Amino acid sequence: MNGTNAGGSKKGVAFLHISAFLLVIVLNSLAVFLPLNGKTTGQLSDLYPNLFTPAGLTFSIWSLIYLMLLGFVIYQAIVLFKTQHPSRKKIILISWPFLVNCLANAAWIVAWHFEQVVLSVFIMLILLISLIVIHSRLQLALPAKPLAEKLWLDYPFSLYFGWISIATIANITALLVHLNWNGGGISSPAWTVVMISIGTLLNVYMILFKKNLAFGLVGIWAFYGIILKRHSADDDNINQIIFCAELCISVLAFSIFLQIFRFWKRYADNGKDSEHTIIENEISKE
């Protein structure tokens, strides 16, 4: 009887995940196709012009993120509907953070489209915190995991976490514009360079200390979007932003290659038979 109840509860969790993800997709679809409150997400971004906002093309990463999250939702349902599965414990560990994340994602769309900028920043921080918890509980980016876990746990949440980290900086920047903040005497290009630098430091930390290469790839994509946007503006005053973004992309690319070399060297030194030892060492470092 207890086994039946446990199985039923696991299936209930699977359905909750599916329902929460569907809510996210519905709200985001309404934002695009209605659009919600009469304005698209991009049109609302234009209300708060700043030099950190990337080109519109950059936001296409959402399609990849949602596609990968769909893969996660399908994978978690398969895992939780089975009597035994090695990934079951991990799915349960991130159940509440994932549900909070989905609710926050949907709430952010509503807050943003109804121009509640202050509220949108608080919701974005909840989004970010939920992904930090998920990253920690899943111990993302550790080596020698099963391929299915890499594909449907590590990569979806690494990409999502990377993008929300950049989006949080952008959202706070939009809030400052909304509040008519003058930059404290520092020019807009200089502040943009500072924000890009902060984003780069965060990405380098995630690449070299948390071994999350996918997170770093998102950072490169975001900074490339900033370069595209600034080139299209054709303004000589923002050359420093382009140079900074290009330099930071180079730093992130070097960090990724360095971490790949570290992975290869550690694997070569320990050999295939020591994969579990490698994992244990990585976990202890976390």
C-alpha positions in Angstrom: 0.0 0.0 0.0 2.8 2.4 0.9 4.5 1.6 -2.4 1.3 2.4 -4.3 0.9 5.7 -2.4 4.6 6.6 -3.1 4.1 5.8 -6.8 1.0 7.9 -6.9 2.7 10.9 -5.2 5.6 10.7 -7.7 3.1 10.8 -10.6 1.4 13.7 -8.9 4.8 15.6 -8.9 5.2 14.8 -12.6 1.8 16.2 -13.4 2.6 19.3 -11.3 5.8 19.9 -13.3 3.9 19.5 -16.6 1.1 21.9 -15.5 3.6 24.5 -14.3 5.5 24.4 -17.5 2.3 24.6 -19.6 1.5 27.8 -17.6 4.8 29.3 -18.6 4.2 28.4 -22.3 0.7 29.8 -22.2 1.7 33.1 -20.6 4.7 33.6 -22.9 2.5 32.7 -26.0 -0.1 35.3 -24.9 2.7 37.9 -24.5 3.7 37.3 -28.2 0.4 36.6 -30.0 -2.2 38.9 -28.2 0.1 40.7 -27.2 -0.6 40.9 -23.5 -1.8 44.4 -22.5 -1.4 45.5 -26.1 2.4 45.6 -26.2 5.0 43.0 -27.1 7.9 42.2 -24.7 10.3 43.9 -27.2 8.2 47.1 -27.4 8.2 47.3 -23.6 12.0 46.9 -23.6 12.2 49.9 -25.9 10.4 52.0 -23.3 13.6 51.7 -21.1 16.4 52.3 -23.6 19.9 51.4 -22.3 23.2 50.3 -23.8 23.2 46.9 -22.1 20.2 45.6 -24.1 21.3 43.1 -26.8 20.0 42.9 -30.3 16.5 41.3 -30.8 18.1 38.2 -32.4 19.7 37.4 -29.1 16.4 36.7 -27.4 15.8 33.7 -29.8 17.7 31.8 -27.1 14.4 31.5 -25.3 13.2 29.1 -28.0 16.2 26.8 -27.3 15.7 27.1 -23.5 12.0 26.3 -23.7 12.7 23.4 -26.1 15.3 22.0 -23.7 12.9 22.5 -20.7 10.2 20.6 -22.7 12.8 17.8 -22.9 13.2 18.0 -19.1 9.5 17.9 -18.5 9.1 14.8 -20.7 12.2 13.2 -19.1 11.0 13.8 -15.5 7.7 12.3 -16.4 9.4 9.2 -17.7 11.6 9.0 -14.6 8.8 9.5 -12.1 6.4 7.1 -13.8 8.9 4.3 -13.5 9.1 2.2 -10.4 12.8 2.6 -10.1 15.1 5.1 -11.9 18.6 6.4 -10.9 17.5 10.0 -11.6 14.4 9.9 -9.5 16.0 11.4 -6.4 17.4 14.4 -8.3 14.0 15.1 -9.9 12.3 15.1 -6.5 15.1 17.4 -5.1 14.4 20.1 -7.6 10.6 19.7 -7.6 9.7 22.7 -5.5 12.4 25.0 -6.9 11.2 24.1 -10.4 7.6 24.9 -9.5 8.6 28.2 -8.0 10.6 29.0 -11.1 7.7 28.3 -13.4 5.3 30.5 -11.3 7.9 33.3 -11.2 8.4 33.0 -14.9 4.7 33.4 -15.6 4.4 36.2 -13.0 7.3 38.1 -14.5 5.6 38.2 -17.9 2.4 39.6 -16.4 4.4 42.2 -14.3 6.5 43.3 -17.2 3.6 43.6 -19.7 1.6 45.7 -17.2 4.7 47.9 -16.7 5.3 47.0 -13.1 9.0 47.4 -13.4 9.9 47.3 -9.7 7.8 44.2 -9.2 9.4 42.6 -12.2 12.9 42.9 -10.7 11.8 41.2 -7.4 10.2 38.4 -9.5 13.3 38.1 -11.6 15.4 37.7 -8.4 13.1 34.9 -7.3 13.7 33.3 -10.8 17.4 33.6 -10.3 17.4 32.2 -6.7 15.3 29.2 -7.8 17.9 28.4 -10.5 20.7 28.8 -8.0 19.0 26.2 -5.8 18.4 23.9 -8.8 22.1 24.3 -9.9 23.2 23.4 -6.4 20.9 20.4 -5.9 21.6 18.9 -9.3 25.3 19.5 -8.9 25.2 20.6 -12.6 28.2 20.1 -14.9 30.0 17.4 -12.9 31.7 14.9 -15.2 30.9 11.3 -16.0 27.1 11.6 -15.7 24.7 9.5 -17.7 24.0 11.0 -21.1 20.3 11.4 -20.4 21.0 13.4 -17.3 23.4 15.6 -19.2 20.9 16.2 -22.0 17.7 16.8 -19.9 19.0 18.0 -16.5 22.4 19.7 -16.9 22.0 21.5 -20.3 18.4 22.9 -19.9 19.0 24.4 -16.5 22.6 25.5 -17.3 21.4 27.5 -20.3 18.4 28.8 -18.4 20.5 29.8 -15.4 23.1 31.5 -17.7 20.4 33.6 -19.5 18.5 34.6 -16.4 21.8 35.8 -14.8 22.2 38.2 -17.8 18.5 39.0 -17.8 18.7 40.0 -14.2 21.3 42.6 -14.9 19.3 43.8 -17.9 16.1 44.0 -15.7 17.8 46.0 -13.0 19.2 48.3 -15.7 15.7 48.9 -17.1 14.5 49.7 -13.5 17.2 52.4 -13.2 16.1 53.9 -16.5 12.5 53.7 -15.3 13.5 55.6 -12.1 15.3 58.2 -14.2 18.6 57.5 -12.5 21.3 59.7 -13.9 24.2 57.3 -13.4 25.7 59.1 -10.4 27.8 61.2 -12.7 29.1 58.3 -14.6 28.3 58.1 -18.3 26.0 55.4 -19.8 28.8 53.8 -21.8 31.0 53.5 -18.7 28.1 52.0 -16.7 27.5 49.5 -19.5 31.2 48.5 -19.4 30.9 47.9 -15.7 27.8 45.7 -16.1 29.4 43.7 -18.9 32.5 43.2 -16.7 30.3 42.1 -13.8 28.6 39.6 -16.1 32.0 38.4 -17.3 33.3 37.8 -13.8 30.2 35.8 -13.0 30.6 33.7 -16.1 34.3 33.1 -15.5 33.4 32.0 -11.9 30.8 29.5 -13.2 33.1 28.2 -15.9 36.3 27.7 -13.8 34.9 27.0 -10.4 31.6 25.4 -11.1 32.7 23.8 -14.4 29.6 24.9 -16.2 30.6 25.5 -19.8 27.0 25.9 -21.1 26.5 28.8 -18.7 29.6 30.5 -20.3 28.4 29.9 -23.8 25.2 31.8 -22.9 27.4 34.7 -21.7 29.2 34.8 -25.0 25.9 34.8 -26.9 24.6 37.7 -24.8 27.7 39.8 -25.3 27.6 39.1 -29.0 24.1 40.5 -29.0 25.2 43.7 -27.3 27.9 44.1 -30.0 25.3 43.6 -32.8 23.0 46.1 -31.2 25.7 48.7 -30.8 26.9 48.3 -34.3 23.4 48.8 -35.6 23.2 52.1 -33.6 26.2 53.4 -35.5 27.3 55.7 -32.7 31.0 56.5 -32.2 30.4 57.1 -28.5 29.8 53.4 -27.8 33.0 52.0 -29.3 34.3 51.3 -25.8 31.3 49.1 -25.2 32.0 47.1 -28.4 35.6 46.7 -27.4 34.7 45.6 -23.9 32.2 43.1 -25.1 34.7 41.7 -27.6 37.4 41.5 -24.9 35.0 39.7 -22.5 34.0 37.2 -25.2 37.7 36.4 -25.6 38.1 36.0 -21.9 35.1 33.6 -21.7 36.2 31.6 -24.7 39.7 31.2 -23.2 38.1 30.2 -19.9 36.0 27.5 -21.6 39.0 26.1 -23.5 41.0 26.1 -20.2 38.3 24.2 -18.4 38.0 21.7 -21.3 41.8 21.1 -21.0 41.4 20.6 -17.3 38.6 18.0 -17.9 40.8 16.2 -20.4 43.9 16.3 -18.2 42.0 15.0 -15.1 40.3 12.3 -17.2 43.7 11.3 -18.7 45.4 11.3 -15.4 42.8 9.2 -13.6 41.7 6.9 -16.4 38.3 5.6 -17.2 38.1 3.3 -14.2 38.3 6.3 -11.8 35.2 8.1 -13.0 33.4 7.6 -9.7 36.4 8.9 -7.9 36.4 12.0 -10.1 32.7 12.6 -9.3 33.3 12.2 -5.6 36.2 14.7 -5.7 34.1 17.2 -7.6 31.2 16.9 -5.2 33.5 17.4 -2.2 34.7 20.7 -3.9 31.1 21.9 -4.2 
